[in-house]
Amino acid sequence: MTLTIKVISPAETLLDSVADEVILPSTTGQLGILTDHVPLLTALDIGVLRYRANNQWQAIAVNGGFAEVEDNEVTVLVKSATSAADIDAVSARQELNSAEQRLASVGDSDKQAKIQAELAVKTARAKLQATTPYP
């Protein structure tokens, strides 16, 4: 038996497929979903959503959102997302380095700029991690 997985952003449906297994970046840590999982609603953090279909792992860098699991359907609503196939690893590494430098240059007194810089680092890190092969 398989899972149906949908990843939907305000701009587009990024994925509408079947999978044998899904790993979600929930706000409390990674969450594995297999067939016949109990119903679940969870918040997602910035991170990498991975799913296994036809014994191949695929990745999508997600920028927060929510996931619902019910009746072997995983519906993921995200603010934005990028498929690993659309991410250039070299550009992602450069984006992460730039974001880390920006974070290091922000003073502790500018809390809003610090939060924005931390989010930029998390987003860039997720994109880079999505390009890394999974087991």
C-alpha positions in Angstrom: 0.0 0.0 0.0 1.2 3.5 -0.7 0.6 7.1 0.4 -0.7 9.9 -1.7 1.4 13.0 -1.2 0.5 16.5 -2.2 2.7 19.6 -1.7 0.9 22.8 -2.3 2.2 26.4 -2.1 0.1 29.5 -2.7 1.7 29.7 -6.2 1.5 26.1 -7.4 1.0 22.4 -6.6 4.6 21.2 -6.4 3.9 17.6 -6.0 0.9 15.3 -6.5 2.2 11.7 -6.4 2.4 8.5 -4.5 5.1 7.5 -2.1 6.0 4.6 0.2 7.4 6.8 2.9 7.5 10.5 3.8 9.8 12.4 6.2 8.5 15.8 7.3 10.5 18.6 8.9 8.0 19.3 11.8 8.7 22.0 14.3 9.5 19.3 16.9 11.9 17.3 14.7 11.7 15.0 11.8 8.5 13.0 11.5 8.3 9.8 9.5 5.0 8.8 7.8 4.3 5.3 6.6 1.0 3.8 5.3 -1.8 3.5 7.8 -0.4 6.3 10.0 -2.8 7.7 12.6 -4.5 11.0 11.6 -2.1 13.9 12.3 -1.9 17.7 11.9 1.5 19.2 12.4 3.3 22.5 11.9 6.4 22.4 9.6 9.6 24.2 10.1 12.0 25.4 7.4 13.7 22.2 6.3 13.7 19.3 3.9 10.7 17.1 3.1 11.8 13.7 1.7 9.7 11.1 0.2 10.5 7.6 -1.2 8.8 6.4 -4.4 10.0 3.5 -6.5 12.9 3.0 -4.0 14.3 6.4 -4.9 14.4 9.3 -2.4 13.3 12.7 -3.6 13.7 16.0 -1.7 11.9 19.3 -1.5 13.2 22.3 0.5 10.1 23.7 2.3 9.8 27.1 3.9 7.4 26.3 6.8 3.8 25.4 6.7 1.5 22.6 7.8 1.0 18.9 7.1 -2.1 16.8 7.5 -2.0 13.0 7.4 -5.3 11.1 7.1 -6.4 7.9 5.3 -3.0 7.4 3.7 -3.0 10.9 2.3 -0.3 13.4 3.2 -1.3 17.0 2.3 1.4 19.5 2.8 0.6 23.3 2.7 3.8 25.4 2.5 4.6 29.1 2.3 7.1 28.2 -0.5 9.1 25.3 -1.6 11.8 24.2 -4.1 12.3 20.8 -5.5 15.8 19.4 -5.2 15.9 19.0 -9.0 15.6 22.8 -9.3 18.4 23.6 -6.9 22.0 24.1 -8.0 24.3 22.8 -5.2 27.0 25.4 -5.9 24.6 28.3 -5.9 23.0 26.9 -2.7 26.4 26.7 -1.0 27.1 30.3 -2.0 23.7 31.4 -0.8 24.4 29.7 2.6 27.8 31.3 2.9 26.4 34.7 2.1 23.5 34.3 4.6 26.0 33.2 7.3 28.2 36.2 6.7 25.1 38.5 6.9 24.1 36.9 10.2 27.6 37.3 11.6 27.6 41.0 10.7 24.2 41.8 12.3 24.5 43.4 15.8 22.6 41.9 18.7 20.7 45.2 19.2 19.0 44.9 15.8 16.6 42.0 16.7 14.5 42.2 13.6 17.5 42.1 11.3 19.0 39.2 13.3 15.7 37.2 13.0 15.6 37.8 9.2 19.3 36.8 8.9 18.7 33.6 10.9 15.7 32.7 8.7 17.9 33.3 5.6 20.5 30.9 7.0 17.9 28.2 7.7 16.3 28.6 4.3 19.7 28.4 2.5 20.8 25.4 4.7 17.5 23.6 3.7 18.2 24.2 0.0 21.7 22.8 0.3 20.6 19.8 2.4 17.9 19.0 -0.3 20.7 18.6 -2.8 22.5 16.0 -0.7 21.6 12.4 -1.5 19.6 10.5 1.2 20.7 7.0 2.1 
